Amino acid sequence: MFSWKEPQENTPMRPSRSSAHLAARSVAPTGTGGGLLPTRDLAAAWSLVVLIAVPAWVLTVGQARDMGVEPGTMGMALPLFLLLWATMMAAMMLPSMAPVAITWVRGIGRQTSGWARTGRTAEFAAGYLLVWTASGLLTYAALALTDGLLDGHPAVGRWIGSAAFLLAGLYQLGPLKSVCLRHCRDPLGHLVHYSGFRGPARDLWVGLHHGAYCVGCCAGLMVVLVPLGVMNVAAMAGLAVVVFLEKLWSRGPLLARAMGVVFLVLAVLAPFQDWLLPGLRDSTPSMEDM
């Protein structure tokens, strides 16, 4: 945790701090007890997070109940899929990225007011949503490819599932995951970095930048939705808990590595255990049928 101390009246002046640190002081002010926000503001901000995340979960669960768990894109057109994807990501990711968003938006509020504050906040949110929308496009393409493979070769479903778990496990244990997770676990550190951003679209770039790290941090976990099912509520809830703990728990990096090992074990078991592939099960014949 960073802290700033003003020079005492009777002591020599220290060298001036960098502009990034000075800007960070206004963007990410410390509260009582050394936290990022005062207790009252923190409670209000988290209440807002709950007010957004809970309806997103309600909508997601309701849609999943209507659609069920099916392979691939489940026949959805791209616009509908992206709408559902955005709702799912709001439900799953908002609690874990809230500390950075709350602190940055509060910094905007300290520097501006009225429509200027609203515009800057909207820019930040738009940058974050654009990155997750791009990830939704990639996910849709992967699911569409899965549909094509399963249509021609139904038995390949179990190997698609195994490959997805293998890719997820290797990613969880790889260097890119570590870099992105370290970024997401150090909100004050990268707010100092963001304070150096300049230009009229500064908040948009902050949203894009942080969103990219957030996607990188969660990419391996998102891959397992292919075998588990994109609309599998139990899988979404479990992954949301893992994302939250990885970013905010003191042993989050250890949990990330443990999940990598779990996924590698599932990659070995998937070709022989259909129950591990609810998102591919309708098109995955049993071993006796092969």
C-alpha positions as CSV (number, residue, x, y, z in Angstrom):
1,M,0.0,0.0,0.0
2,F,1.3,3.4,-1.0
3,S,1.3,6.2,1.5
4,W,2.2,9.8,1.2
5,K,3.7,12.0,4.0
6,E,4.0,15.7,3.8
7,P,7.4,17.1,4.9
8,Q,7.5,18.4,8.5
9,E,7.7,22.1,9.1
10,N,11.3,22.0,10.5
11,T,12.7,19.4,8.2
12,P,14.4,20.0,4.9
13,M,12.2,19.7,1.8
14,R,12.5,16.3,0.1
15,P,12.9,16.1,-3.7
16,S,9.6,16.6,-5.5
17,R,7.7,13.5,-6.3
18,S,7.0,12.4,-9.9
19,S,3.9,13.8,-11.6
20,A,2.4,10.3,-11.8
21,H,2.5,9.9,-8.0
22,L,1.1,13.4,-7.5
23,A,-1.7,12.6,-9.9
24,A,-2.4,9.3,-8.3
25,R,-2.8,11.0,-5.0
26,S,-5.8,12.9,-6.4
27,V,-7.2,9.9,-8.3
28,A,-6.8,7.3,-5.6
29,P,-7.0,9.1,-2.2
30,T,-6.4,7.1,0.9
31,G,-9.1,6.9,3.5
32,T,-9.2,6.1,7.1
33,G,-7.1,3.2,8.1
34,G,-5.0,3.4,4.9
35,G,-7.8,2.0,2.6
36,L,-8.5,3.3,-0.9
37,L,-11.8,4.8,0.2
38,P,-13.4,6.1,3.4
39,T,-15.7,3.6,5.0
40,R,-18.9,5.6,4.2
41,D,-18.0,6.0,0.5
42,L,-16.8,2.4,0.3
43,A,-20.2,1.1,1.6
44,A,-22.1,3.3,-0.8
45,A,-20.0,2.2,-3.8
46,W,-20.3,-1.5,-2.9
47,S,-24.1,-1.0,-2.5
48,L,-24.2,0.3,-6.1
49,V,-22.2,-2.8,-7.2
50,V,-24.7,-5.0,-5.6
51,L,-27.6,-3.1,-7.2
52,I,-26.1,-3.8,-10.6
53,A,-24.8,-7.3,-10.1
54,V,-27.9,-8.8,-8.5
55,P,-30.3,-7.9,-11.4
56,A,-27.6,-9.1,-13.9
57,W,-27.6,-12.5,-12.1
58,V,-31.4,-12.6,-12.0
59,L,-31.6,-11.9,-15.8
60,T,-28.8,-14.5,-16.5
61,V,-30.4,-17.2,-14.4
62,G,-33.8,-16.6,-15.9
63,Q,-32.4,-16.8,-19.4
64,A,-30.4,-19.9,-18.6
65,R,-33.5,-21.6,-17.2
66,D,-35.4,-20.9,-20.5
67,M,-32.6,-22.0,-22.8
68,G,-31.0,-24.9,-20.8
69,V,-27.5,-26.1,-21.3
70,E,-26.8,-26.9,-25.0
71,P,-23.7,-27.2,-27.1
72,G,-22.1,-24.4,-29.1
73,T,-24.0,-21.1,-29.8
74,M,-27.3,-22.8,-28.9
75,G,-28.7,-21.4,-32.2
76,M,-28.4,-17.8,-31.0
77,A,-27.6,-15.0,-33.5
78,L,-24.6,-12.9,-32.7
79,P,-26.4,-9.8,-31.4
80,L,-28.4,-11.8,-28.9
81,F,-25.4,-13.7,-27.8
82,L,-23.4,-10.5,-27.2
83,L,-26.3,-9.1,-25.2
84,L,-26.4,-12.2,-23.0
85,W,-22.6,-12.2,-22.8
86,A,-22.6,-8.6,-21.5
87,T,-25.2,-9.5,-18.9
88,M,-23.2,-12.6,-17.8
89,M,-20.0,-10.6,-17.5
90,A,-21.7,-7.9,-15.5
91,A,-22.9,-10.6,-13.1
92,M,-19.6,-12.5,-12.9
93,M,-16.9,-9.8,-13.2
94,L,-18.3,-6.7,-11.6
95,P,-17.6,-7.7,-7.9
96,S,-14.0,-8.6,-8.7
97,M,-13.2,-5.4,-10.7
98,A,-15.2,-3.1,-8.4
99,P,-12.2,-1.9,-6.2
100,V,-10.4,-0.3,-9.3
101,A,-13.6,1.0,-10.8
102,I,-14.9,2.5,-7.6
103,T,-11.6,4.3,-6.9
104,W,-11.1,5.6,-10.4
105,V,-14.7,6.8,-10.7
106,R,-14.5,8.5,-7.3
107,G,-11.3,10.3,-8.6
108,I,-13.3,11.5,-11.5
109,G,-15.9,12.9,-9.1
110,R,-13.2,14.8,-7.2
111,Q,-11.9,16.4,-10.4
112,T,-15.2,17.2,-12.3
113,S,-18.9,17.6,-11.8
114,G,-22.1,17.6,-13.7
115,W,-22.1,16.4,-17.3
116,A,-18.3,16.3,-17.4
117,R,-18.2,13.8,-14.6
118,T,-21.0,11.8,-16.3
119,G,-19.2,11.8,-19.6
120,R,-15.9,10.7,-18.1
121,T,-17.5,7.9,-16.1
122,A,-19.3,6.7,-19.2
123,E,-16.0,6.7,-21.1
124,F,-14.4,4.5,-18.5
125,A,-17.3,2.1,-18.5
126,A,-17.4,2.0,-22.3
127,G,-13.8,1.1,-22.5
128,Y,-14.2,-1.8,-20.2
129,L,-17.4,-3.0,-21.9
130,L,-15.7,-2.8,-25.4
131,V,-13.0,-5.2,-24.3
132,W,-15.4,-7.7,-22.9
133,T,-17.6,-7.4,-26.1
134,A,-14.5,-8.2,-28.1
135,S,-14.0,-11.3,-25.9
136,G,-17.6,-12.2,-26.6
137,L,-16.9,-12.1,-30.3
138,L,-14.0,-14.5,-29.9
139,T,-16.1,-16.7,-27.7
140,Y,-19.0,-16.8,-30.3
141,A,-16.5,-17.7,-33.0
142,A,-15.1,-20.6,-30.9
143,L,-18.6,-21.8,-30.2
144,A,-19.6,-21.6,-33.8
145,L,-16.6,-23.6,-34.7
146,T,-17.6,-26.2,-32.1
147,D,-21.0,-26.4,-33.7
148,G,-19.5,-27.1,-37.1
149,L,-17.2,-29.8,-35.7
150,L,-20.0,-31.5,-33.8
151,D,-22.4,-31.5,-36.8
152,G,-20.0,-33.5,-38.9
153,H,-18.3,-35.6,-36.2
154,P,-20.4,-35.9,-33.0
155,A,-17.8,-38.1,-31.3
156,V,-15.3,-35.3,-31.4
157,G,-17.2,-33.5,-28.6
158,R,-15.3,-35.3,-25.9
159,W,-11.9,-34.3,-27.4
160,I,-13.1,-30.7,-27.7
161,G,-13.9,-30.8,-24.0
162,S,-10.5,-32.3,-23.2
163,A,-8.7,-29.8,-25.3
164,A,-10.6,-26.9,-23.6
165,F,-9.7,-28.1,-20.1
166,L,-6.1,-28.6,-21.2
167,L,-5.8,-25.1,-22.7
168,A,-7.4,-23.6,-19.6
169,G,-5.0,-25.5,-17.3
170,L,-1.9,-24.5,-19.2
171,Y,-3.1,-20.9,-19.3
172,Q,-3.8,-20.8,-15.5
173,L,-0.2,-22.0,-14.9
174,G,1.4,-19.8,-17.6
175,P,3.2,-16.4,-17.4
176,L,0.5,-14.3,-19.0
177,K,-2.0,-15.3,-16.4
178,S,0.5,-14.4,-13.7
179,V,1.1,-10.9,-15.2
180,C,-2.6,-10.1,-15.6
181,L,-3.5,-11.4,-12.1
182,R,-0.7,-9.4,-10.6
183,H,-2.1,-6.3,-12.3
184,C,-5.6,-6.9,-11.1
185,R,-4.5,-7.6,-7.5
186,D,-2.6,-4.3,-7.2
187,P,-5.3,-1.6,-7.8
188,L,-3.4,1.3,-6.2
189,G,-0.3,0.4,-8.2
190,H,-1.9,0.5,-11.6
191,L,-4.0,3.6,-10.7
192,V,-0.6,5.3,-10.2
193,H,0.2,4.1,-13.8
194,Y,-3.2,5.3,-15.1
195,S,-2.6,8.7,-13.6
196,G,0.0,9.3,-16.3
197,F,-2.5,8.8,-19.1
198,R,-3.2,12.0,-21.0
199,G,-5.6,13.2,-23.8
200,P,-9.3,13.8,-24.3
201,A,-10.1,10.0,-24.3
202,R,-8.1,9.4,-21.1
203,D,-10.8,7.5,-19.2
204,L,-11.7,5.4,-22.3
205,W,-8.1,4.3,-22.5
206,V,-8.1,3.5,-18.8
207,G,-11.2,1.4,-19.2
208,L,-9.7,-0.4,-22.3
209,H,-6.4,-1.0,-20.5
210,H,-7.8,-2.4,-17.3
211,G,-10.4,-4.4,-19.3
212,A,-7.7,-6.0,-21.3
213,Y,-5.9,-7.1,-18.1
214,C,-9.2,-8.3,-16.7
215,V,-9.9,-10.4,-19.8
216,G,-6.3,-11.8,-19.7
217,C,-6.8,-12.7,-16.0
218,C,-10.0,-14.6,-16.7
219,A,-9.4,-16.0,-20.1
220,G,-8.5,-19.5,-18.9
221,L,-11.6,-19.7,-16.7
222,M,-13.8,-18.6,-19.6
223,V,-12.5,-21.3,-21.9
224,V,-14.0,-24.0,-19.6
225,L,-17.5,-22.7,-20.4
226,V,-17.1,-24.5,-23.8
227,P,-17.3,-28.0,-22.2
228,L,-19.4,-26.9,-19.2
229,G,-21.9,-24.8,-21.2
230,V,-22.1,-21.1,-21.7
231,M,-25.5,-21.0,-20.0
232,N,-24.6,-23.4,-17.2
233,V,-25.6,-21.4,-14.1
234,A,-23.7,-23.6,-11.6
235,A,-20.5,-23.2,-13.7
236,M,-20.9,-19.5,-14.0
237,A,-21.5,-19.1,-10.2
238,G,-18.4,-21.3,-9.5
239,L,-16.2,-19.4,-11.9
240,A,-17.4,-16.0,-10.5
241,V,-16.3,-17.1,-7.0
242,V,-13.0,-18.2,-8.3
243,V,-12.4,-14.9,-10.2
244,F,-13.4,-13.0,-7.0
245,L,-11.0,-15.0,-4.8
246,E,-8.1,-14.9,-7.3
247,K,-8.2,-11.1,-7.4
248,L,-9.1,-10.2,-3.8
249,W,-8.0,-13.1,-1.6
250,S,-4.5,-13.0,-0.1
251,R,-3.9,-16.6,-1.5
252,G,-5.4,-15.8,-4.9
253,P,-2.3,-16.7,-6.9
254,L,-2.1,-20.1,-5.2
255,L,-5.8,-20.7,-6.0
256,A,-5.1,-19.8,-9.7
257,R,-2.4,-22.4,-9.9
258,A,-4.5,-25.0,-8.1
259,M,-7.3,-24.4,-10.6
260,G,-4.8,-24.9,-13.4
261,V,-3.9,-28.3,-11.9
262,V,-7.6,-29.2,-11.6
263,F,-8.2,-28.3,-15.2
264,L,-5.3,-30.5,-16.3
265,V,-6.8,-33.4,-14.4
266,L,-10.2,-32.8,-16.0
267,A,-8.5,-32.8,-19.4
268,V,-7.4,-36.3,-18.8
269,L,-10.8,-37.5,-17.5
270,A,-13.0,-35.7,-20.0
271,P,-12.8,-38.2,-22.8
272,F,-14.1,-41.0,-20.5
273,Q,-16.5,-39.0,-18.3
274,D,-19.5,-37.5,-20.1
275,W,-20.8,-35.8,-17.0
276,L,-17.8,-33.4,-17.2
277,L,-19.1,-32.1,-20.5
278,P,-22.7,-30.8,-20.0
279,G,-22.1,-28.2,-22.6
280,L,-21.2,-30.9,-25.2
281,R,-23.3,-33.8,-23.9
282,D,-26.1,-33.6,-26.3
283,S,-23.7,-34.3,-29.2
284,T,-21.3,-36.5,-27.3
285,P,-22.0,-40.3,-27.7
286,S,-21.1,-42.7,-24.9
287,M,-18.0,-44.7,-25.1
288,E,-20.1,-47.8,-26.0
289,D,-21.4,-46.0,-29.1
290,M,-18.0,-45.3,-30.5
